[in-house]
Amino acid sequence: MHDPDQTWRRGYRYALALCGVPAEAEDLLHDGWAASLRHHDVPPPPYLFRAIRSRWIDRHRRSQVVEMQPMDREPASEARGPALQASDRERVAWALSLLRPDEREVLFLAAVEGYTAQEIGEMTERPRGTVLSLLHRARQRVRNTLELDAQEVVG
């Protein structure tokens, strides 16, 4: 049996990683939880994550917002980093905000939730190789963004 409070918090963090907007994350979590209750008293986290992801994709498709970004884009060319006094947490949040949603999703599932590439692939219906590629790109982009920001702060 899963702890409902723990599952709820993990679901919220996942929804927030997908959409980046707290109010929208709460809506996604609520909708996903309600759908999951049809099958489980307390849904296991992977089941809840699939329900949340499904609803996020539906909303994303309905809004027809398609953000095309070149893969060789340099994060520093988009925006300047946070001010010199910004904490490391703010710098990391800023770097994560520059990731594509699919990169942010797999990075969250791997780094925060601790799922393997195979498990993430099963949850997101992507091949393991695609998950590994997204993880590599996400980590590299965050690292490069933070390094460039640190160089700007020092220089």
PATI-533198 format. One line per field, with one value per residue: x, y, z of N, C-alpha, C in turn; residue in three letters. Coordinates in steps of 0.001 Angstrom, whole numbers, plus 524288, in hexadecimal, padded with zeros to 5 digits. Example, Ala and Ser with C-alpha at 12.3 -4.5 7.8 and 13.67 -1.06 7.14 Angstrom:
% residues 2
neast = [83386 / 83232]
nnorth = [7E9C6 / 7F736]
nup = [81E78 / 81BA8]
caeast = [8300C / 83566]
canorth = [7EE6C / 7FBDC]
caup = [81E78 / 81BE4]
ceast = [83390 / 83264]
cnorth = [7F31C / 8001E]
cup = [81E78 / 81EBE]
type = [ala / ser]
% end
This chain:
% residues 155
neast = [80349 / 8021E / 80670 / 7FD76 / 7FF51 / 809E6 / 809E1 / 80366 / 80995 / 81245 / 80D5B / 80A23 / 813DA / 81766 / 80FCC / 811A5 / 81BC0 / 819A7 / 8131C / 81600 / 81050 / 80A91 / 7FF61 / 7FAF1 / 7FFD3 / 7FB23 / 7F0E6 / 7F293 / 7F62D / 7ED58 / 7E5D6 / 7EADE / 7EBA1 / 7E102 / 7DDE2 / 7E402 / 7DFD8 / 7D783 / 7DB3C / 7E1EF / 7E36E / 7EB46 / 7F318 / 7FE36 / 80AA5 / 80F3F / 8063A / 7FFED / 8068B / 8062B / 7FBAC / 7FB87 / 802B8 / 7FDA9 / 7F4E4 / 7FA03 / 7FE91 / 7F577 / 7F132 / 7F936 / 7F926 / 7EF15 / 7F016 / 7F675 / 80092 / 80C4B / 81906 / 823B2 / 830C6 / 83DEC / 84736 / 8518A / 8521A / 85703 / 8560B / 858CE / 8572A / 84CC9 / 848D1 / 84CD2 / 85353 / 84EFD / 85056 / 85C81 / 85BBD / 8554B / 850DE / 85660 / 84E60 / 846D8 / 84C66 / 84D6B / 842CD / 84077 / 846F4 / 84247 / 838A5 / 83ABC / 83B1B / 83580 / 82840 / 82797 / 831C2 / 832E8 / 82B81 / 82F5D / 838D1 / 8357B / 83015 / 83855 / 8406E / 83B76 / 83325 / 837DA / 836E2 / 83A43 / 83FC2 / 83A8F / 83122 / 82D1F / 82BBF / 823C0 / 81BB6 / 81A51 / 818BA / 820E7 / 82C24 / 8370D / 840D7 / 83E73 / 83B56 / 844D4 / 84ABA / 8452D / 846A7 / 85196 / 852F5 / 84D0E / 85253 / 85C0A / 85969 / 855C9 / 85EE0 / 865C9 / 86076 / 860DA / 86BB5 / 86E34 / 86898 / 86DD1 / 8779A / 874FB / 8723F / 87BA6 / 88245]
nnorth = [7FB65 / 8087B / 814A9 / 81E91 / 82983 / 82A95 / 826AD / 82E18 / 8373E / 8345F / 8334D / 83DAE / 842C7 / 83E0C / 84148 / 84BFD / 84C31 / 84992 / 851B3 / 85B3A / 86322 / 86682 / 866EB / 861E8 / 8584E / 854B2 / 85353 / 84B84 / 8436B / 841C6 / 83E9B / 835A5 / 82F97 / 82E1E / 82833 / 81F71 / 81B5B / 81595 / 80BC7 / 8090F / 80971 / 80F84 / 8147E / 80E36 / 814A2 / 8142A / 8121E / 81ABB / 82286 / 82034 / 8228E / 82D47 / 830E2 / 82E29 / 834BF / 83E42 / 83E0A / 83DCE / 847CA / 84DF6 / 84B9D / 84F1F / 859D3 / 85BF3 / 85FB1 / 8604E / 85F59 / 861C8 / 85EE0 / 8608C / 85631 / 8584B / 86151 / 86B76 / 86D11 / 8767E / 87E4E / 88071 / 88575 / 88D91 / 8890F / 8877D / 89201 / 8965D / 8948F / 88C33 / 88010 / 87307 / 86BFB / 871E7 / 873D3 / 869B2 / 86743 / 86EA1 / 86AFE / 8613E / 86486 / 8674E / 85E4D / 85562 / 850B2 / 84577 / 8427D / 846A0 / 8409D / 835E7 / 83751 / 83A61 / 8312A / 82A1C / 82EE2 / 8330A / 82C41 / 822B8 / 81AA6 / 810AB / 810FE / 809BD / 80852 / 81278 / 81349 / 80BF1 / 810C1 / 81A24 / 816FE / 81650 / 81258 / 80C2D / 80FE6 / 819CA / 81EB9 / 81E81 / 824F7 / 82E75 / 8304D / 8317A / 83A6E / 841BD / 84236 / 845C1 / 84F7C / 854EB / 854E9 / 85A95 / 8642A / 86786 / 86835 / 8700D / 8785B / 8795C / 87C86 / 8864A / 88B63 / 88B91 / 89042]
nup = [80000 / 7FCC9 / 80214 / 802FA / 80416 / 80198 / 7F755 / 7F2B1 / 7F3C7 / 7EDB2 / 7E40E / 7E272 / 7E19A / 7D883 / 7D126 / 7D1A0 / 7CDA7 / 7C373 / 7BF63 / 7C3FD / 7C8B6 / 7D447 / 7D69D / 7CDF2 / 7CF0A / 7D834 / 7D484 / 7CCEA / 7D353 / 7D9AC / 7D222 / 7CE27 / 7D743 / 7D9AC / 7D109 / 7D2B1 / 7DBC3 / 7D8C1 / 7D715 / 7DF29 / 7ED24 / 7F1FA / 7E8FB / 7E312 / 7E1A9 / 7D6E1 / 7D0EC / 7D33F / 7CF3D / 7C485 / 7C28F / 7C4D5 / 7BD6A / 7B424 / 7B474 / 7B438 / 7AA48 / 7A43D / 7A698 / 7A2E9 / 7983A / 795BB / 7971A / 78F12 / 78EC8 / 7898E / 78B43 / 78495 / 784A7 / 7818A / 7823D / 78409 / 78970 / 79168 / 79EBF / 7A3EB / 79CBF / 79CEC / 7A600 / 7B090 / 7BBF8 / 7C97F / 7D2E1 / 7D8EA / 7E3BA / 7E4AE / 7E9A9 / 7E997 / 7E814 / 7E2A8 / 7D987 / 7D582 / 7D41B / 7CC85 / 7C45E / 7C29E / 7BF07 / 7B4F7 / 7AF68 / 7A60F / 7A6F9 / 7A672 / 7A8BA / 7B2CE / 7B7FE / 7B791 / 7BCB0 / 7C69D / 7C9C7 / 7CA2E / 7D06C / 7D97C / 7DC60 / 7DB2B / 7D3BC / 7CA6E / 7BD5D / 7B72D / 7BCD5 / 7BC50 / 7B1A6 / 7B040 / 7B5FA / 7B087 / 7A6B7 / 79F5D / 79804 / 79E79 / 79B5B / 79764 / 7A08C / 7A60B / 79F7D / 7A050 / 7AB03 / 7AB5A / 7A4F0 / 7AAB5 / 7B45D / 7B0DC / 7AC7D / 7B54D / 7BB55 / 7B486 / 7B3FF / 7BE6C / 7BFA9 / 7B838 / 7BC7E / 7C5FA / 7C258 / 7BE34 / 7C754 / 7CCD8 / 7C589]
caeast = [80000 / 80526 / 804E8 / 7FAC1 / 801DA / 80ED4 / 8087D / 80156 / 80E0E / 8155B / 80A3A / 80A5F / 81912 / 817A6 / 80C8F / 8146B / 8202B / 8179B / 810D7 / 818D2 / 80CBE / 80836 / 7F9AD / 7F9EB / 8019B / 7F704 / 7EC8B / 7F42E / 7F647 / 7E7F6 / 7E36E / 7ED6D / 7EA23 / 7DB87 / 7DDAB / 7E68F / 7DC81 / 7D3DF / 7DDBC / 7E507 / 7E241 / 7EFA9 / 7F5DF / 803EE / 80CCF / 80F94 / 800F7 / 7FE67 / 809B8 / 80407 / 7F6C0 / 7FCE6 / 8053D / 7F9A1 / 7F1CF / 7FD60 / 7FEF0 / 7F06A / 7F0DE / 7FD2E / 7F72C / 7EA8E / 7F1C9 / 7F958 / 8055A / 810A9 / 81DBA / 827EC / 835C7 / 84246 / 849E4 / 856BD / 85166 / 85A16 / 8529A / 85A42 / 85558 / 8473C / 847BB / 8510B / 85253 / 84D57 / 85412 / 860FF / 85A54 / 851A1 / 852C5 / 85736 / 8493B / 8447A / 84F63 / 84BF3 / 83D66 / 840BA / 84929 / 83E48 / 83463 / 83C55 / 83AB0 / 83094 / 8250B / 828DB / 836C4 / 831E4 / 82892 / 832A8 / 83CAC / 832C7 / 82F0A / 83D43 / 84371 / 83871 / 83025 / 83B68 / 83577 / 83E29 / 83E45 / 836AB / 82C2A / 82B3F / 829E2 / 81EA5 / 817DD / 81975 / 817FB / 82546 / 8304E / 83B16 / 844E6 / 83C89 / 83B99 / 84A5B / 84C4B / 842CB / 84963 / 856D3 / 8526D / 84B29 / 856A0 / 86013 / 8577A / 855C7 / 86460 / 867D4 / 85DE5 / 86304 / 87123 / 86E36 / 866D0 / 87208 / 87B9F / 87314 / 87265 / 88124 / 884AD]
canorth = [80000 / 80D4B / 818FF / 82262 / 82EA6 / 82A1F / 8261B / 8332D / 83ADB / 832C0 / 834A8 / 84350 / 8441D / 83C47 / 844D1 / 850F8 / 84B80 / 84982 / 8568F / 85FB7 / 86703 / 86400 / 86649 / 85DE0 / 85360 / 852FA / 85161 / 84687 / 83F90 / 8409B / 83B83 / 83086 / 82CB6 / 82C92 / 823EA / 81AE3 / 81938 / 811CF / 806AA / 8080B / 80CBD / 81329 / 812B7 / 80DFB / 81930 / 813E4 / 81269 / 82037 / 82589 / 81F65 / 82578 / 832D6 / 831D9 / 82DC7 / 8398A / 84293 / 83DAD / 83F77 / 84D7F / 85031 / 84B13 / 85286 / 85F41 / 85C13 / 862A9 / 85D33 / 86277 / 85F7A / 860F5 / 85DAD / 8530F / 85A52 / 8666E / 86C8B / 86F51 / 87BC4 / 8820F / 88163 / 88925 / 88DE6 / 8862C / 88A97 / 895ED / 89467 / 892F8 / 887CF / 87B4A / 86EA1 / 869B6 / 8751E / 872F5 / 8648C / 867BD / 87177 / 86773 / 85D4A / 866FD / 867BD / 85928 / 853F3 / 84DB0 / 83FE2 / 841F7 / 847A8 / 83C29 / 83151 / 838BF / 83A12 / 82BB8 / 82774 / 8315D / 833E2 / 8279D / 81E44 / 8167C / 80F4B / 8126F / 805E8 / 80994 / 81767 / 811FF / 80958 / 81493 / 81E45 / 81462 / 817A1 / 80E6F / 80D29 / 81317 / 81F2B / 820B4 / 81F77 / 82985 / 8330B / 8311C / 83384 / 83FCE / 8450D / 84303 / 848E7 / 854DC / 85758 / 855C4 / 85EDB / 86904 / 86929 / 869D6 / 8751B / 87C34 / 87A22 / 87F95 / 88BA8 / 88D99 / 88C80 / 893B5]
caup = [80000 / 7FC4B / 8056E / 7FF9D / 80437 / 7FEA7 / 7F1D3 / 7F112 / 7F33D / 7E922 / 7DF79 / 7E1AF / 7DF9B / 7D30E / 7CE0D / 7D15E / 7CA11 / 7BE1C / 7BD73 / 7C60E / 7CAE4 / 7D8D5 / 7D645 / 7CA0A / 7D156 / 7DBCC / 7D152 / 7CAA3 / 7D783 / 7DB2C / 7CDF7 / 7CE05 / 7DBFB / 7D91A / 7CD42 / 7D50A / 7DFE3 / 7D66A / 7D6E3 / 7E3E1 / 7F1B0 / 7F1B5 / 7E449 / 7E348 / 7DEE8 / 7D12A / 7CEB4 / 7D3B5 / 7CB92 / 7BF3E / 7C241 / 7C496 / 7B85B / 7B022 / 7B49F / 7B283 / 7A493 / 7A21C / 7A707 / 79F6E / 792D8 / 7950E / 7969D / 78A19 / 78F5D / 787C7 / 78BD5 / 78195 / 7864A / 77F3E / 78621 / 78506 / 78BD3 / 79617 / 7A2AA / 7A582 / 798EB / 79DBF / 7AA34 / 7B45E / 7C0C6 / 7CDF6 / 7D4CB / 7DBC5 / 7E904 / 7E47A / 7EC2A / 7E60C / 7E6DD / 7DE93 / 7D4B6 / 7D380 / 7D23B / 7C791 / 7C06D / 7C16C / 7BC11 / 7AF78 / 7ACE3 / 7A38B / 7AAAB / 7A68A / 7AB7C / 7B854 / 7BA0C / 7B88A / 7C0A6 / 7CBA7 / 7CB2B / 7CB61 / 7D4A2 / 7DE3E / 7DDD3 / 7DB4B / 7D01D / 7C682 / 7B80A / 7B572 / 7BF6B / 7BA20 / 7AC71 / 7B0B8 / 7B7CF / 7ACA9 / 7A1A5 / 79BED / 79840 / 7A263 / 798E8 / 79729 / 7A5E7 / 7A735 / 79C73 / 7A2CC / 7AFFE / 7AA37 / 7A316 / 7AEF7 / 7B819 / 7AE54 / 7ABF2 / 7BA83 / 7BCB6 / 7B150 / 7B596 / 7C379 / 7BED3 / 7B591 / 7C03D / 7C9C5 / 7BFAD / 7BDE0 / 7CC99 / 7CE26 / 7C1AB]
ceast = [80376 / 802F8 / 80263 / 7FD6E / 806DE / 80DB1 / 80687 / 805D7 / 81154 / 81278 / 80A63 / 80FA6 / 81991 / 81486 / 80F37 / 8191C / 81E4F / 81614 / 8138C / 8156D / 809DC / 8024E / 7F840 / 7FB90 / 7FD84 / 7F261 / 7EDD3 / 7F420 / 7F0C0 / 7E54C / 7E5BC / 7EBED / 7E48B / 7DB02 / 7DFED / 7E329 / 7D87D / 7D605 / 7E099 / 7E30F / 7E658 / 7F2F3 / 7FBBC / 80631 / 80D48 / 80A3A / 7FF14 / 80179 / 807B2 / 7FEFB / 7F7D0 / 7FF2D / 80148 / 7F661 / 7F500 / 7FDDA / 7F9DC / 7EFDD / 7F49A / 7FB4E / 7F296 / 7EC24 / 7F4CB / 7FE07 / 809D2 / 81574 / 82229 / 82CFF / 83A16 / 84552 / 84F4B / 85695 / 854C0 / 8568A / 853DB / 8584A / 84F9D / 84637 / 84C75 / 84F78 / 85072 / 851B3 / 85865 / 85F86 / 856C7 / 85412 / 8539E / 85209 / 8468C / 84748 / 84DF0 / 84666 / 83D44 / 842C9 / 8452C / 839DA / 835B4 / 83BFA / 83583 / 82D65 / 82667 / 82E0F / 83600 / 82F11 / 82C1F / 836DD / 83A40 / 83207 / 83406 / 83FD8 / 84069 / 835BE / 83369 / 839F9 / 839EE / 83C3D / 83A1B / 83151 / 829D2 / 82914 / 82483 / 81A6C / 81679 / 8189F / 81BFD / 82932 / 83479 / 83F5F / 84356 / 83CD0 / 8413A / 84C58 / 84A22 / 8457D / 84EC0 / 85687 / 850C2 / 84F88 / 85ACA / 85E55 / 85767 / 85B5D / 8669D / 86581 / 8602D / 868AE / 87172 / 86C81 / 86B14 / 8766E / 87A0F / 8735A / 877F5 / 8837E / 88225]
cnorth = [804DA / 81172 / 81D34 / 827BA / 82EB2 / 829D3 / 82B4D / 83706 / 83970 / 8341A / 83A76 / 844EF / 84295 / 83FF3 / 84A1E / 850A7 / 84B90 / 84EEB / 85B7E / 863EE / 8647F / 86319 / 86204 / 85880 / 8513E / 850C0 / 84C13 / 84237 / 83DF7 / 83D27 / 83605 / 82D2E / 82ABC / 82804 / 81EE7 / 81851 / 8155F / 80C41 / 80534 / 80B7A / 81104 / 81157 / 8124A / 8127C / 81891 / 8144D / 81812 / 8238E / 824F2 / 82278 / 82B55 / 83421 / 831D0 / 832C8 / 83E40 / 8429E / 83F7D / 84566 / 85027 / 84FFC / 84EB3 / 85824 / 8602A / 85FB1 / 85F0C / 860AD / 85FAF / 86221 / 85DD5 / 85AD2 / 85535 / 85FC0 / 866F3 / 86F2E / 874F9 / 87FD5 / 88373 / 885B6 / 88955 / 88AF9 / 889BB / 88E36 / 89366 / 89248 / 88E28 / 882F8 / 8770A / 86C33 / 86CC1 / 87455 / 86DBE / 864B8 / 86A92 / 86DEB / 86349 / 85F98 / 86789 / 8628C / 858A0 / 850AC / 847E4 / 83EE4 / 842A9 / 84307 / 8378D / 83282 / 83882 / 83467 / 828D5 / 829C1 / 831D0 / 82EE3 / 8229F / 819B9 / 81574 / 810F8 / 80EB2 / 80726 / 80E9C / 8167B / 80F75 / 80D37 / 8188A / 81C26 / 81632 / 8132B / 8100D / 810B6 / 818CD / 821B0 / 82200 / 82448 / 82E8A / 83456 / 83395 / 8393D / 8437C / 84635 / 8469D / 84E9D / 857AE / 858A0 / 85A65 / 86417 / 86B04 / 86AE4 / 86F27 / 8797E / 87D5A / 87D5E / 88547 / 88E5E / 88F12 / 890A5 / 898BE]
cup = [80000 / 7FFF2 / 801FC / 7FF89 / 80105 / 7F8CC / 7EFA7 / 7F024 / 7EE6C / 7E415 / 7DE54 / 7DF6F / 7D9DD / 7CF8D / 7CD70 / 7CDB3 / 7C467 / 7BC36 / 7BF74 / 7C875 / 7CF7E / 7D873 / 7D259 / 7CC15 / 7D51B / 7D8D4 / 7CEF8 / 7CEB7 / 7D910 / 7D715 / 7CDB9 / 7D2AC / 7DB82 / 7D550 / 7CF92 / 7D932 / 7DDCC / 7D6B2 / 7DBE6 / 7E853 / 7F225 / 7ED1D / 7E52A / 7E00F / 7D8F9 / 7CE83 / 7CED2 / 7CFD8 / 7C5FB / 7BE8D / 7C1C8 / 7BF3B / 7B3F0 / 7AFF3 / 7B2E2 / 7AC8F / 7A211 / 7A23B / 7A344 / 799C0 / 791E2 / 79453 / 7918B / 78A57 / 78DD3 / 787E5 / 78904 / 7832F / 783A5 / 7837B / 78767 / 78782 / 790BD / 79A14 / 7A407 / 7A1A6 / 799BE / 7A1A3 / 7ADC8 / 7B939 / 7C51D / 7CFD3 / 7D7FC / 7E12A / 7E915 / 7E6F7 / 7E811 / 7E476 / 7E278 / 7D95C / 7D243 / 7D156 / 7CD02 / 7C33E / 7BEDC / 7BE2C / 7B64C / 7AC89 / 7AA15 / 7A764 / 7AAE6 / 7A949 / 7B161 / 7BADD / 7BB53 / 7BC9B / 7C619 / 7CD51 / 7CCB0 / 7D040 / 7D9BA / 7E008 / 7DDBC / 7D7BF / 7CC49 / 7C127 / 7B5ED / 7B7C4 / 7BD47 / 7B4AB / 7AC8C / 7B25B / 7B399 / 7A727 / 79D9B / 79C2C / 79C34 / 7A036 / 79884 / 79C88 / 7A74F / 7A45A / 79EDB / 7A7F5 / 7AF1B / 7A893 / 7A779 / 7B2D3 / 7B5D2 / 7ADDD / 7B132 / 7BC1C / 7B9AE / 7B2E5 / 7BAB1 / 7C2EF / 7BC2F / 7B945 / 7C43E / 7C751 / 7BF42 / 7C328 / 7CE09 / 7CAA0 / 7C16B]
type = [met / his / asp / pro / asp / gln / thr / trp / arg / arg / gly / tyr / arg / tyr / ala / leu / ala / leu / cys / gly / val / pro / ala / glu / ala / glu / asp / leu / leu / his / asp / gly / trp / ala / ala / ser / leu / arg / his / his / asp / val / pro / pro / pro / pro / tyr / leu / phe / arg / ala / ile / arg / ser / arg / trp / ile / asp / arg / his / arg / arg / ser / gln / val / val / glu / met / gln / pro / met / asp / arg / glu / pro / ala / ser / glu / ala / arg / gly / pro / ala / leu / gln / ala / ser / asp / arg / glu / arg / val / ala / trp / ala / leu / ser / leu / leu / arg / pro / asp / glu / arg / glu / val / leu / phe / leu / ala / ala / val / glu / gly / tyr / thr / ala / gln / glu / ile / gly / glu / met / thr / glu / arg / pro / arg / gly / thr / val / leu / ser / leu / leu / his / arg / ala / arg / gln / arg / val / arg / asn / thr / leu / glu / leu / asp / ala / gln / glu / val / val / gly]
% end
